Amino acid sequence: MTSTDIFEIMGTMRAMRRLKPDAVPDALIRKILEAGVAAPNGGNFQTWRFMVVKDPVPKKAVQLLYKRAFDETIGPRYATAAPPPGVSKERYARQHAAVEYLTEHFHEAPVWIVACLIDGATPNRMAGASIYPAVQNMLLATRALGLGSTLTTRHLLFAKEADAALGLPDGVHSYAILPIGYPMGKFGPVGRTALGDVVFSETWGTRYEG
Ligand SMILES: Cc1cc2nc3c(=O)[nH]c(=O)nc-3n(C[C@H](O)[C@H](O)[C@H](O)COP(=O)(O)O)c2cc1C
């Protein structure tokens, strides 16, 4: 399930929410982190910080918040929303089931990488642009190594409490948690809408036919 073809990796890097409990070798986590710090970031100031978390105690504390956010906000939304564009009803139902699974088992992923920024007291809209490229690089590296993960941000519905549970100092905020492990399922093509529906040529609304 490993791959070195970047286009295959991008096209098959589904959110892998069902993970085995088997330990992930530190050498692979290091490779993932090295991919992360290769990412572009504002001014190359590298204000990112990454926490590798295996300790079940903070993971469980954050999972409780993650689940609360599901119960109060995300779950009801999923239950009533129509499938996203390019996704069948059946596939959406499978996605919902996987989201629920991860909600219950979030803390059981053998390793988390928590992506943080030293962004001061009042982070602005530009801040995330200096951490999400690193997050995406890490997801791609994870997929390349045959490991599964999902970009998660739901804990941010209780951001203050989650950052405290992770022991982050003042002025440092988490932006994403990547639960990482060997996937139970197989990688497969991602479901997305056709290019022509989301790309315009020259003027807004003119379908791109290139
Ligand atoms: C900003 C962002 C936040 C996300 N947060 C979560 C999350 O908290 N929990 C989760 O299960 N998936 C989360 N996802 C994963 C998306 O649900 C997933 O990328 C999308 O459904 C497409 O799935 P696919 O790549 O398997 O086709 C997030 C994705 C993004 C880009």
The ligand as a Gaussian input file, in Angstrom:
#p B3LYP/6-31G(d) Opt

LIG

0 1
 C      -10.292000      21.669000       7.438000
 C      -10.690000      20.222000       7.563000
 C      -11.123000      19.736000       8.770000
 C      -11.519000      18.407000       8.906000
 N      -11.904000      17.942000      10.133000
 C      -12.281000      16.667000      10.265000
 C      -12.618000      16.153000      11.542000
 O      -12.542000      16.841000      12.565000
 N      -13.002000      14.863000      11.617000
 C      -13.061000      14.044000      10.523000
 O      -13.437000      12.878000      10.663000
 N      -12.718000      14.500000       9.295000
 C      -12.324000      15.783000       9.139000
 N      -11.923000      16.247000       7.916000
 C      -11.859000      15.313000       6.771000
 C      -12.945000      15.584000       5.726000
 O      -14.188000      15.197000       6.237000
 C      -12.564000      14.809000       4.478000
 O      -11.393000      15.357000       3.948000
 C      -13.634000      14.870000       3.413000
 O      -14.818000      14.293000       3.857000
 C      -13.200000      14.151000       2.150000
 O      -12.970000      12.803000       2.466000
 P      -12.125000      11.854000       1.516000
 O      -10.806000      12.523000       1.332000
 O      -12.049000      10.545000       2.217000
 O      -12.834000      11.779000       0.209000
 C      -11.492000      17.548000       7.771000
 C      -10.994000      18.039000       6.554000
 C      -10.588000      19.348000       6.459000
 C      -10.034000      19.849000       5.135000

